[in-house]
Amino acid sequence: MDATRPRHRRSLAPLALLALLLALLLAWPALASGAAAASPSPEPEDASGVALAFTSWRLASLQTAGGDPAEPEAGETLSLAFGAGDTATVTTGCATATGSLVTAPDRTVVPNLAVTGENTCERRSLPERFVNLLNLATSWAFDDDGTLVLGLMDGGSIRLVQTLAGTSWRWTGFQGGDGTTVHPEGDAPATLVFGEDGVLHVSAGCAQGELPYTLEGSGGLTIEVGGLETSGCAAGSGAARLMQDLGFMRSYVFREGRLFVSLMADGGIHAFVASAPAG
């Protein structure tokens, strides 16, 4: 096994944790007692694609009107990554396309992507179709399970699922199963960067570290926190809460481009928004 890649193991335990996490997410409005300020998940700053900036996605399926759904083969990854503003990069095994993918407030899409460099994609292959059909996208929306759906002008669609490895996240707060909430404070944001090499880069102003992490099945997460120094974090602070909970994180889901990570034993949920990579 390639030691430079995140480890993935099949496990039934994450399924139960995911069910718990989904239940907590559904109960979130009640726990917050209707007060927007009580939720650690921020209200969208606007509706113009804020949830997509700096997020990364992989193709689940694409389908043109009247055609059968097409899915990547095992081991084949076709990805779409959003950068700052409306920039986007499409990566396949045979070509890379860059440009813009404007996701407007009215849920329309204005694509302008072009292949850069060498293009070895076979004609009518799934990678070629993926790149070409992205330029025919006219709308965008999220399914209830967090899937990003790009509608095509012919009535078809491209469905993409969000990825964790290789992305950076800014912590926006915590809500416990008992309704307790904790929010960020100060000028130093707490961030988690999930490296594609299986190393989690933690930065919270009062604490920094590089910790091994493991992705298990669908939505399972384990972080090894040995050696993480947190003595500089003020007791009771948001950063201290996040740091102390890293070792208890067990599962995650994406909703509308944001990340929600649950703790073991109904401990609560940490919420994050995608952020620009460090440097």
C-alpha positions in Angstrom: 0.0 0.0 0.0 1.3 3.5 -0.8 2.1 5.1 2.5 1.8 8.6 1.0 -2.0 8.2 0.5 -4.6 8.5 3.3 -5.6 5.1 4.6 -9.1 3.8 3.9 -10.6 0.9 5.8 -14.1 -0.7 5.7 -15.9 -0.4 8.9 -19.5 -0.7 10.1 -19.0 1.6 13.1 -18.9 4.8 11.0 -22.4 4.0 9.7 -23.9 4.2 13.1 -21.9 7.4 13.8 -23.1 8.9 10.6 -26.7 8.1 11.6 -26.1 9.9 14.9 -24.6 12.9 13.1 -27.5 13.2 10.7 -29.9 13.1 13.7 -28.0 15.9 15.4 -28.0 18.0 12.2 -31.7 17.5 11.8 -32.2 18.5 15.4 -30.0 21.6 15.1 -32.7 24.2 14.7 -34.4 22.9 17.9 -31.2 22.9 19.8 -30.5 26.4 18.7 -34.0 27.5 19.9 -34.5 29.5 16.8 -31.7 31.9 17.4 -29.3 32.2 14.5 -26.5 33.3 16.9 -26.7 30.0 18.7 -25.7 27.9 15.7 -21.9 27.4 15.1 -22.7 27.0 11.4 -22.5 30.5 9.9 -25.4 31.9 7.9 -24.3 32.3 4.3 -22.7 35.7 3.7 -24.6 35.8 0.4 -26.0 33.3 -2.1 -23.4 33.7 -4.8 -21.4 30.5 -4.4 -19.8 31.3 -1.1 -20.3 27.6 -0.2 -18.3 26.5 -3.2 -15.1 28.6 -2.9 -12.1 26.4 -2.1 -14.2 23.2 -2.1 -13.2 20.0 -4.0 -15.5 17.5 -5.7 -15.3 14.2 -7.6 -17.6 13.0 -10.3 -20.3 10.6 -9.1 -22.2 10.4 -12.4 -23.2 12.3 -15.4 -26.2 11.9 -17.6 -27.5 13.6 -20.8 -31.2 13.9 -21.5 -32.5 10.5 -22.6 -29.1 8.8 -22.0 -28.0 6.3 -19.3 -26.1 7.5 -16.3 -22.3 7.1 -16.7 -20.1 6.6 -13.6 -16.3 6.5 -13.2 -14.7 3.1 -13.1 -13.1 1.8 -9.9 -10.0 3.8 -9.2 -10.8 6.5 -11.8 -11.1 10.0 -10.3 -12.5 12.9 -12.2 -12.4 16.0 -10.0 -13.6 19.6 -9.9 -11.9 22.1 -7.6 -13.1 25.6 -6.9 -10.6 28.3 -6.1 -10.9 31.9 -5.1 -13.8 33.8 -6.7 -15.2 31.9 -9.7 -12.0 30.1 -10.7 -12.2 26.3 -11.2 -9.9 23.5 -12.2 -11.0 20.1 -13.7 -8.6 17.2 -13.3 -8.8 13.9 -15.1 -6.2 11.2 -15.8 -5.8 12.4 -19.4 -6.4 16.2 -19.4 -6.7 19.3 -17.1 -9.0 22.2 -17.7 -9.0 25.6 -16.0 -11.0 28.7 -16.2 -14.2 29.9 -14.4 -17.4 28.4 -13.3 -19.6 31.2 -12.1 -22.3 30.1 -9.7 -24.7 33.0 -9.5 -27.2 33.9 -6.7 -30.1 32.8 -8.8 -28.6 29.3 -9.0 -27.6 29.7 -12.6 -24.1 28.6 -13.9 -21.9 30.4 -16.4 -19.0 28.1 -17.4 -15.8 29.0 -19.2 -13.4 26.1 -19.0 -10.7 25.2 -21.5 -8.2 22.3 -21.6 -4.6 23.3 -20.8 -1.5 21.4 -21.7 -1.6 17.9 -23.2 -4.9 16.2 -23.9 -4.7 12.4 -24.3 -8.4 11.7 -23.6 -10.0 9.3 -26.0 -13.0 10.6 -28.0 -16.3 10.1 -26.3 -14.5 8.8 -23.2 -16.0 9.7 -19.8 -13.1 12.2 -19.0 -13.7 14.0 -22.3 -17.5 14.1 -21.8 -17.0 15.4 -18.2 -14.9 18.4 -19.4 -17.2 19.1 -22.3 -20.5 18.8 -20.4 -19.2 21.1 -17.6 -19.2 23.8 -20.2 -22.9 23.1 -20.9 -23.9 23.5 -17.2 -26.7 26.1 -16.7 -27.8 25.6 -13.0 -26.5 24.4 -9.7 -28.1 23.0 -6.5 -27.4 20.8 -3.5 -29.2 17.6 -2.9 -30.3 16.7 0.7 -27.3 14.4 1.0 -24.8 17.2 0.1 -24.4 16.2 -3.5 -23.7 19.1 -5.9 -25.9 18.8 -9.0 -25.1 20.8 -12.1 -28.0 20.9 -14.5 -27.2 20.8 -18.2 -28.9 22.8 -20.9 -30.3 19.6 -22.5 -32.0 18.6 -19.2 -29.3 16.2 -18.1 -27.1 16.6 -15.0 -23.7 16.2 -13.5 -23.6 14.9 -9.9 -20.5 15.5 -7.8 -19.7 14.5 -4.2 -17.4 16.5 -1.9 -14.0 15.3 -0.9 -12.0 15.9 2.3 -8.4 15.0 1.5 -6.5 17.9 0.0 -8.8 20.6 1.4 -8.6 23.3 4.1 -11.3 24.2 6.6 -11.9 27.1 9.0 -13.6 26.3 12.3 -16.9 28.2 12.8 -18.1 26.7 16.1 -19.3 23.7 18.1 -22.7 22.5 19.4 -23.0 19.7 21.9 -25.7 17.2 22.2 -26.9 19.1 25.3 -27.3 22.3 23.3 -24.0 23.8 24.6 -22.4 26.1 22.0 -18.9 27.4 21.6 -17.8 30.0 19.1 -14.5 31.3 17.7 -13.0 34.4 19.3 -10.0 36.6 18.6 -8.2 37.3 15.3 -6.5 34.0 14.8 -8.8 31.5 13.0 -8.6 27.9 13.8 -8.0 25.8 10.6 -7.7 22.1 9.7 -5.9 21.2 6.5 -6.4 17.6 5.5 -3.3 16.7 3.4 -3.6 14.1 0.6 -0.7 12.3 2.4 -2.8 11.4 5.4 -1.4 14.3 7.6 -3.7 16.8 9.2 -2.2 20.2 9.6 -3.7 22.0 12.7 -3.4 25.7 13.3 -5.3 27.6 16.1 -3.1 30.5 17.0 -2.4 28.9 20.4 -1.6 25.5 19.0 -0.1 24.0 15.8 0.7 20.5 14.8 0.8 17.8 12.2 -1.3 14.7 13.1 -1.9 11.5 11.2 -5.5 11.0 10.1 -7.4 8.1 8.6 -10.6 8.0 6.5 -12.7 4.9 7.1 -15.3 3.8 4.7 -17.9 6.5 3.9 -17.7 9.3 6.4 -15.5 7.7 9.1 -12.6 9.8 10.5 -9.9 9.1 13.1 -7.2 11.6 14.1 -4.2 10.6 16.1 -3.4 13.4 18.5 -0.3 12.2 20.4 2.2 15.0 21.0 -0.2 17.8 20.2 0.8 20.7 22.6 -2.3 22.7 23.7 -1.0 24.4 26.9 -1.0 27.8 25.1 -4.8 27.7 24.6 -6.8 29.5 27.2 -9.1 27.3 29.3 -12.7 27.5 28.1 -11.7 29.1 24.8 -13.0 28.0 21.4 -9.6 26.9 20.3 -9.1 24.8 23.4 -12.4 23.1 22.8 -11.5 22.3 19.2 -8.0 21.0 20.2 -9.3 18.8 23.0 -12.0 17.3 20.7 -9.7 16.3 17.8 -9.0 12.9 19.2 -12.7 12.2 19.7 -13.8 13.0 16.1 -15.3 9.9 14.5 -17.4 10.9 11.4 -18.2 13.7 9.0 -20.8 14.8 6.5 -21.0 17.7 4.0 -24.0 19.9 3.7 -24.2 22.7 1.2 -20.5 22.7 0.8 -19.8 23.0 4.5 -18.2 20.3 6.8 -19.7 18.9 10.0 -17.7 16.6 12.1 -19.3 14.6 15.0 -17.7 13.3 18.2 -18.0 9.9 19.7 -20.7 9.1 22.3 -23.1 11.8 21.2 -20.5 14.4 22.1 -21.6 17.0 19.6 -20.7 18.5 16.2 -18.0 20.8 15.1 -18.8 23.0 12.0 -16.4 24.3 9.4 -16.4 26.3 6.1 -13.9 25.8 3.3 -11.0 28.2 3.3 -8.1 29.2 1.2 -5.1 26.8 1.4 -2.2 28.1 3.6 0.4 30.0 1.6 
